[in-house]
Amino acid sequence: MIQKPSIPRGTRDFSQEQMARRNYIFDIIKGVFASFGYAQIETPAMEKLSTLLGKYGEEGDKLLFRVLDSGDPFDKIDFASYKTEDGYKTAALSSALCERGLRYDLTVPLARFVVQHQNDIVFPFKRSQIQPVWRADRPQKGRYREFYQCDVDAIGSTSQLLELELVQMVEEVFAKLDIRVLLKINNRKVLSGLAEVCGFPEKLTDITIAIDKLEKVGLKEVKAELSDKGLSKEAIDFLEPVLKLSGSFEEKIAVMREALASSETGLKGLDELEELFGYIAAAQVKLPIEMDLSLARGLNYYTGAILEVKALDWEIGSICGGGRYDNLTGIFGLPDVSGVGISFGADRIYDVLEGLNKFPAELGAPCTLLFANMDAASAAYVLPIASALRAKGIATEVYPDSLKLKKQFDYADKKGIPFISICGSREAAEGKVNVKNLASGEEKTFDKGDVDGIICFL
């Protein structure tokens, strides 16, 4: 029986045209990262599960792809010891079978990297990283099980000038990509203060997970979830006007200072927001930015600023997000080292650019000039010319087979190659090169050594 080829749900193949478009995104992002002094590293696709577990909250742990131990991991398991009246202790059994997992994001592996290599790096450590991550999520529009993240992080300084750099990079990247976006900013300490003042500091994680869904499910559903998590009606009534708060940044800050007057942590968060927005104003950032008190980004490791970017002209989830985390390296034995970072979601950015038809048209052509193959002698004649053009940075092909010219023209047309050169015995005898623009029909003849003339015509 012949097996029908397929790939797992939530993953994708990328054609040559798609890869040209993806590299267009990556190249812009890499260039902006480098311009702020962030240098690239890479970490393994797999990490020890002990590195990953407990860093993303309960929901995040459920989405980790676990990798079975090599050999026969089931042979060493005493399944009876994991049996309960209701079934099996699945979490414990999974841990016994799997010591490794695919990375969920690039931030936790970064924290592990920093601690492991702390004697070899310079602090503040500014790194960029563009690699795939995996999440055992339900595939849907804009949500994949395998996708790329493009991260920048700075470890080893508490200065919010680093948060400003993230804001500036967001502005530059999306300006170069020609995508209109809105940047939303909040602070985890403000959320902690809200949990304190409403009387449920121990419910901070439940509160943040619920309110982070506000834009997606609406206020009614958020209130219902908060109630299900055990918050009282009075606590929910306190949170509701905060979640509905509107007005300018100054107006929101004034209201929140009154609401959080009894919380030292909450007031500290408001101070940090004022400092960051002051830096943004001083740097003359033109990017649309708003303080959004419902922004939580549901990840447990954030401790300060939280940032999220939405596309204004295309309906999709966040296309970029990040924040400040003060305690992540402490988990691995390096306490009191603060970090801040942001991740650009390349796959969602791709979907936005494709949906808005904003990819440059010329990205589809992997090659500029095709030398037709008339016969073995003509192929030998054009080979050094093709090499000279490649040495000057011109993508050049020599057709491998001496087929009918129509097939070679069809090849150029289907691949989007804009120029073709047909050099037969006459051109070889005269030392000439004929080049034709397939779009306009214009033709020119050059001496075979006039590489610069050919390039000017191309």
C-alpha positions as CSV (number, residue, x, y, z in Angstrom):
1,M,0.0,0.0,0.0
2,I,1.4,3.4,-1.0
3,Q,1.4,5.8,1.9
4,K,0.0,9.3,1.2
5,P,2.6,11.9,2.2
6,S,1.6,14.3,4.9
7,I,2.9,16.3,7.8
8,P,1.7,16.7,11.4
9,R,-1.1,19.2,12.0
10,G,0.2,22.6,13.1
11,T,3.4,22.3,11.0
12,R,4.1,23.5,7.5
13,D,6.4,23.1,4.5
14,F,7.8,26.2,3.0
15,S,8.3,26.6,-0.8
16,Q,11.2,28.5,-2.3
17,E,8.9,31.6,-2.8
18,Q,7.8,31.4,0.9
19,M,11.4,31.0,2.1
20,A,12.4,34.1,0.1
21,R,9.6,36.0,1.9
22,R,10.5,34.5,5.3
23,N,14.2,35.5,4.8
24,Y,13.0,39.0,3.9
25,I,11.4,39.2,7.4
26,F,14.3,37.6,9.1
27,D,16.9,39.9,7.4
28,I,15.0,43.0,8.4
29,I,14.7,41.9,12.0
30,K,18.3,40.8,12.2
31,G,19.5,44.1,10.8
32,V,17.5,46.1,13.4
33,F,18.7,43.8,16.3
34,A,22.3,44.2,15.2
35,S,21.9,48.0,15.0
36,F,21.2,48.1,18.8
37,G,24.2,45.9,19.6
38,Y,22.4,42.5,20.0
39,A,24.5,39.6,18.8
40,Q,23.1,36.2,17.8
41,I,23.3,32.9,19.7
42,E,21.6,29.5,19.2
43,T,20.4,26.9,21.8
44,P,19.4,23.2,21.2
45,A,15.8,22.3,20.1
46,M,15.6,20.0,23.1
47,E,16.1,21.0,26.7
48,K,16.0,18.9,29.8
49,L,12.3,18.9,31.1
50,S,13.6,20.1,34.5
51,T,14.7,23.2,32.7
52,L,11.3,23.8,31.1
53,L,8.8,22.7,33.6
54,G,7.3,25.2,36.1
55,K,8.5,28.3,34.1
56,Y,5.3,28.9,32.0
57,G,2.5,28.3,34.5
58,E,0.2,25.3,34.6
59,E,-1.3,25.9,31.2
60,G,2.2,26.3,29.6
61,D,3.4,23.0,31.1
62,K,0.5,21.2,29.5
63,L,1.6,22.5,26.1
64,L,5.2,21.2,26.3
65,F,6.1,18.5,23.8
66,R,7.9,15.7,25.7
67,V,10.5,13.5,24.0
68,L,10.5,9.8,25.0
69,D,13.8,8.6,26.4
70,S,15.9,6.6,23.9
71,G,15.9,2.8,23.8
72,D,12.8,1.2,25.3
73,P,11.7,3.6,28.1
74,F,8.7,1.5,28.9
75,D,10.8,-1.5,29.9
76,K,12.1,0.3,33.0
77,I,8.7,1.4,34.2
78,D,6.7,-0.3,37.0
79,F,3.3,0.8,35.7
80,A,1.6,-0.7,38.8
81,S,3.2,1.9,41.0
82,Y,1.6,4.7,38.9
83,K,-1.9,3.2,39.0
84,T,-4.7,4.9,40.9
85,E,-8.4,4.1,41.3
86,D,-9.1,6.7,38.5
87,G,-6.4,5.6,36.1
88,Y,-2.7,6.6,36.1
89,K,-0.6,9.4,37.6
90,T,-0.1,10.8,34.2
91,A,2.2,13.7,35.1
92,A,4.5,11.5,37.2
93,L,4.5,8.7,34.5
94,S,5.3,11.2,31.8
95,S,8.3,12.5,33.8
96,A,9.5,8.9,34.3
97,L,9.4,8.3,30.5
98,C,10.7,11.6,29.3
99,E,13.7,13.5,30.5
100,R,13.7,16.0,27.6
101,G,11.3,18.3,25.8
102,L,11.1,20.6,22.8
103,R,11.7,24.2,23.8
104,Y,8.5,26.2,24.4
105,D,10.1,29.5,23.9
106,L,13.6,31.0,23.6
107,T,13.6,32.9,27.0
108,V,13.9,30.1,29.4
109,P,16.7,28.4,27.4
110,L,18.4,31.8,27.4
111,A,18.3,32.0,31.2
112,R,19.8,28.5,31.3
113,F,22.5,29.6,28.8
114,V,23.4,32.7,30.8
115,V,23.8,30.8,34.0
116,Q,25.8,28.0,32.3
117,H,28.1,30.4,30.5
118,Q,28.2,33.2,33.0
119,N,32.0,33.3,33.2
120,D,32.3,33.6,29.4
121,I,29.9,36.4,28.6
122,V,29.9,40.2,29.2
123,F,27.1,41.8,31.2
124,P,24.7,43.4,30.4
125,F,24.4,40.4,28.0
126,K,22.6,41.5,24.8
127,R,21.7,38.6,22.6
128,S,19.4,38.0,19.6
129,Q,18.1,34.5,18.6
130,I,16.0,33.4,15.7
131,Q,14.9,29.7,16.0
132,P,11.8,27.5,16.0
133,V,9.8,26.6,19.1
134,W,7.1,24.0,19.7
135,R,3.8,24.1,21.6
136,A,1.3,21.2,21.8
137,D,-1.5,23.7,21.1
138,R,-4.7,23.2,19.1
139,P,-3.8,24.4,15.5
140,Q,-5.9,27.3,14.2
141,K,-5.5,30.4,12.1
142,G,-2.4,32.2,13.2
143,R,-1.5,29.5,15.8
144,Y,0.9,26.7,15.0
145,R,2.6,23.8,16.8
146,E,5.9,24.7,15.3
147,F,6.8,28.3,14.6
148,Y,9.8,30.7,14.7
149,Q,10.5,33.3,17.3
150,C,12.8,36.2,16.8
151,D,14.0,37.3,20.2
152,V,16.1,40.0,21.7
153,D,17.0,40.0,25.4
154,A,19.3,42.0,27.7
155,I,20.4,40.3,30.9
156,G,22.1,42.0,33.8
157,S,20.6,45.5,34.2
158,T,17.4,46.9,35.7
159,S,17.5,50.1,33.7
160,Q,14.3,50.8,31.7
161,L,16.5,52.3,29.0
162,L,16.5,48.7,27.8
163,E,12.7,48.6,27.7
164,L,13.0,51.8,25.6
165,E,15.3,50.0,23.2
166,L,12.7,47.2,22.8
167,V,10.1,49.9,22.0
168,Q,12.4,51.5,19.4
169,M,13.1,48.2,17.8
170,V,9.4,47.5,17.5
171,E,9.0,50.9,15.8
172,E,11.9,50.3,13.4
173,V,11.0,46.7,12.4
174,F,7.4,47.4,11.6
175,A,8.2,50.6,9.8
176,K,10.6,48.7,7.6
177,L,8.0,46.0,7.0
178,D,5.4,48.7,6.3
179,I,2.9,47.3,8.9
180,R,0.9,49.7,11.0
181,V,0.8,48.4,14.6
182,L,-0.2,49.4,18.1
183,L,2.1,48.7,21.1
184,K,0.3,48.0,24.4
185,I,2.3,48.3,27.7
186,N,1.4,47.3,31.2
187,N,3.4,46.4,34.3
188,R,3.2,43.1,36.3
189,K,3.6,45.0,39.6
190,V,0.4,46.9,38.8
191,L,-1.4,43.6,38.3
192,S,0.1,42.3,41.6
193,G,-1.1,45.5,43.3
194,L,-4.6,44.9,41.9
195,A,-4.6,41.4,43.3
196,E,-3.5,42.7,46.7
197,V,-6.1,45.6,46.9
198,C,-9.0,43.4,45.9
199,G,-8.1,41.0,48.7
200,F,-6.8,38.0,46.7
201,P,-3.0,38.3,46.4
202,E,-2.7,34.5,46.2
203,K,-4.9,34.5,43.1
204,L,-2.5,36.6,41.0
205,T,-1.9,33.9,38.4
206,D,-5.7,33.2,38.1
207,I,-6.4,36.9,37.8
208,T,-3.8,37.5,35.1
209,I,-4.8,34.4,33.0
210,A,-8.4,35.6,33.1
211,I,-8.0,39.2,32.3
212,D,-5.5,38.5,29.5
213,K,-8.5,37.0,27.7
214,L,-10.5,40.2,27.8
215,E,-10.0,41.2,24.2
216,K,-10.7,37.7,23.0
217,V,-13.7,36.7,25.0
218,G,-15.1,40.0,26.4
219,L,-15.7,41.3,29.9
220,K,-18.7,39.0,30.8
221,E,-16.6,35.9,30.2
222,V,-13.7,37.3,32.1
223,K,-15.9,38.1,35.1
224,A,-17.3,34.6,35.0
225,E,-13.9,33.0,35.0
226,L,-12.8,35.2,37.9
227,S,-15.8,34.0,39.8
228,D,-15.1,30.4,39.0
229,K,-11.5,30.9,40.3
230,G,-13.0,32.0,43.7
231,L,-12.9,35.8,43.6
232,S,-15.7,37.5,45.5
233,K,-18.3,39.7,43.9
234,E,-16.7,42.7,45.6
235,A,-13.3,41.9,44.2
236,I,-14.7,41.5,40.7
237,D,-16.6,44.8,41.1
238,F,-13.3,46.5,42.0
239,L,-11.5,45.1,39.0
240,E,-14.2,45.8,36.4
241,P,-13.8,49.6,36.2
242,V,-10.0,49.1,36.0
243,L,-10.4,46.8,33.0
244,K,-12.7,49.3,31.4
245,L,-10.5,52.3,32.1
246,S,-10.0,54.7,29.2
247,G,-8.4,58.1,28.6
248,S,-4.9,59.4,28.2
249,F,-1.9,57.9,29.9
250,E,-1.9,60.7,32.5
251,E,-5.6,60.2,33.2
252,K,-5.2,56.4,33.6
253,I,-2.2,56.9,35.9
254,A,-4.0,59.3,38.1
255,V,-7.0,56.9,38.6
256,M,-4.7,54.0,39.2
257,R,-2.7,55.9,41.9
258,E,-5.9,56.4,43.8
259,A,-7.0,52.7,43.3
260,L,-3.6,51.3,44.4
261,A,-2.9,53.8,47.1
262,S,-2.6,51.0,49.7
263,S,-0.3,48.8,47.6
264,E,3.4,49.6,47.7
265,T,4.0,47.0,44.9
266,G,1.3,48.5,42.7
267,L,2.6,52.1,43.2
268,K,6.1,50.9,42.3
269,G,4.6,49.5,39.0
270,L,3.0,52.8,38.2
271,D,6.3,54.6,38.9
272,E,8.0,52.3,36.4
273,L,5.3,52.9,33.8
274,E,5.8,56.7,34.2
275,E,9.5,56.4,33.9
276,L,9.2,54.2,30.7
277,F,6.7,56.5,29.1
278,G,9.0,59.4,29.9
279,Y,11.9,57.8,28.1
280,I,9.6,57.0,25.1
281,A,8.6,60.7,24.9
282,A,12.3,61.8,25.3
283,A,13.3,59.5,22.5
284,Q,10.5,61.0,20.3
285,V,9.1,57.6,19.4
286,K,6.2,58.0,16.9
287,L,4.8,54.5,17.3
288,P,1.2,54.4,18.6
289,I,1.5,53.3,22.2
290,E,-1.1,52.9,25.0
291,M,-1.2,51.7,28.6
292,D,-3.5,48.7,28.7
293,L,-4.2,47.5,32.3
294,S,-5.8,44.2,31.0
295,L,-2.5,43.2,29.4
296,A,-1.1,40.3,31.3
297,R,0.6,37.9,28.8
298,G,-0.2,35.0,31.2
299,L,3.5,34.0,31.7
300,N,4.5,33.6,35.3
301,Y,8.1,34.8,34.9
302,Y,7.2,38.5,34.1
303,T,7.9,40.9,37.0
304,G,7.9,44.4,35.5
305,A,7.0,45.9,32.1
306,I,4.8,43.9,29.8
307,L,4.7,44.7,26.1
308,E,2.4,43.4,23.3
309,V,2.1,44.4,19.6
310,K,-1.1,44.2,17.5
311,A,-1.4,44.7,13.8
312,L,-3.9,47.5,13.0
313,D,-4.9,46.5,9.5
314,W,-5.2,42.7,9.8
315,E,-7.2,40.6,12.3
316,I,-4.8,38.2,14.1
317,G,-3.4,37.7,17.6
318,S,-0.4,39.5,18.9
319,I,2.5,39.6,16.5
320,C,5.1,40.6,19.1
321,G,5.4,40.6,22.8
322,G,7.7,40.5,25.8
323,G,8.6,42.1,29.1
324,R,10.8,42.4,32.2
325,Y,11.7,39.3,34.3
326,D,13.8,39.6,37.4
327,N,14.0,36.1,38.8
328,L,14.4,33.7,35.9
329,T,18.2,33.1,36.2
330,G,17.7,32.6,39.9
331,I,15.9,29.3,39.2
332,F,19.2,28.0,37.7
333,G,21.5,29.3,40.5
334,L,22.2,32.9,39.5
335,P,20.0,35.1,41.7
336,D,19.4,38.9,41.5
337,V,20.0,39.2,37.7
338,S,17.3,41.1,35.9
339,G,16.4,40.6,32.3
340,V,14.1,42.1,29.7
341,G,13.3,41.0,26.2
342,I,10.8,40.8,23.4
343,S,9.8,38.2,20.8
344,F,8.7,38.9,17.2
345,G,6.4,36.2,15.9
346,A,7.7,35.6,12.4
347,D,4.9,33.3,11.3
348,R,2.2,35.8,12.2
349,I,4.1,38.7,10.7
350,Y,4.3,36.6,7.5
351,D,0.5,36.1,7.6
352,V,0.0,39.8,8.0
353,L,2.3,40.8,5.2
354,E,0.7,38.2,2.9
355,G,-2.8,39.2,3.8
356,L,-2.0,42.9,3.2
357,N,-0.1,42.0,0.0
358,K,3.0,43.9,1.2
359,F,5.8,41.5,0.2
360,P,8.1,43.1,-2.4
361,A,7.3,41.6,-5.9
362,E,11.0,40.9,-6.7
363,L,11.3,38.4,-3.8
364,G,9.9,35.7,-6.0
365,A,12.8,35.5,-8.4
366,P,15.7,33.3,-7.0
367,C,17.8,33.9,-10.1
368,T,18.4,37.0,-12.3
369,L,19.9,35.5,-15.5
370,L,19.5,32.1,-17.2
371,F,22.1,31.0,-19.8
372,A,20.3,28.7,-22.3
373,N,22.0,25.4,-23.2
374,M,22.3,25.1,-27.0
375,D,24.9,22.3,-27.0
376,A,28.0,21.1,-25.1
377,A,30.2,23.7,-26.9
378,S,27.9,26.7,-26.0
379,A,27.6,25.5,-22.4
380,A,31.4,25.4,-22.1
381,Y,31.6,28.9,-23.6
382,V,29.1,30.5,-21.1
383,L,30.4,28.8,-17.9
384,P,33.2,31.3,-17.2
385,I,30.9,34.2,-18.0
386,A,28.3,32.8,-15.5
387,S,31.1,32.4,-12.9
388,A,32.2,36.0,-13.4
389,L,28.6,37.2,-12.9
390,R,28.2,35.2,-9.7
391,A,31.4,36.6,-8.4
392,K,29.8,40.1,-8.8
393,G,26.8,39.0,-6.8
394,I,24.4,38.2,-9.7
395,A,22.4,35.0,-9.3
396,T,23.0,33.1,-12.5
397,E,22.0,29.7,-13.8
398,V,23.2,27.6,-16.8
399,Y,20.4,25.3,-18.0
400,P,21.7,21.8,-17.5
401,D,20.3,20.1,-20.6
402,S,20.3,21.1,-24.3
403,L,16.6,20.9,-24.8
404,K,14.3,22.8,-27.2
405,L,14.5,26.6,-26.5
406,K,10.7,26.6,-25.7
407,K,11.3,24.4,-22.7
408,Q,14.1,26.6,-21.5
409,F,12.0,29.7,-21.9
410,D,9.2,28.0,-20.0
411,Y,11.6,27.2,-17.2
412,A,12.6,30.8,-17.0
413,D,9.0,31.9,-17.0
414,K,7.8,29.5,-14.3
415,K,10.8,30.4,-12.0
416,G,10.3,34.2,-12.6
417,I,13.8,34.6,-14.1
418,P,13.7,38.0,-15.7
419,F,16.7,37.7,-18.2
420,I,17.9,35.0,-20.6
421,S,21.0,34.7,-22.7
422,I,21.2,32.5,-25.8
423,C,24.8,32.1,-27.0
424,G,25.3,29.7,-29.9
425,S,28.3,29.0,-32.1
426,R,28.1,32.5,-33.8
427,E,28.3,34.3,-30.4
428,A,31.1,32.0,-29.3
429,A,33.1,32.7,-32.5
430,E,32.7,36.5,-32.1
431,G,33.3,36.5,-28.4
432,K,29.8,38.0,-27.7
433,V,27.0,37.6,-25.2
434,N,23.4,38.2,-26.1
435,V,21.0,39.1,-23.2
436,K,17.3,39.5,-23.4
437,N,14.8,41.1,-21.0
438,L,11.9,38.7,-21.0
439,A,9.4,41.3,-19.8
440,S,10.1,44.1,-22.3
441,G,11.6,42.0,-25.1
442,E,14.7,44.3,-25.2
443,E,17.9,42.6,-26.3
444,K,21.5,43.7,-26.1
445,T,24.8,42.2,-27.1
446,F,28.0,42.6,-25.1
447,D,31.6,41.5,-25.3
448,K,32.1,38.4,-23.2
449,G,34.5,40.2,-21.0
450,D,32.1,43.2,-20.4
451,V,30.6,41.8,-17.2
452,D,29.9,45.2,-15.8
453,G,28.0,46.2,-18.9
454,I,25.9,43.0,-18.6
455,I,25.2,43.9,-15.0
456,C,24.1,47.4,-15.8
457,F,21.6,46.0,-18.3
458,L,20.3,43.5,-15.8
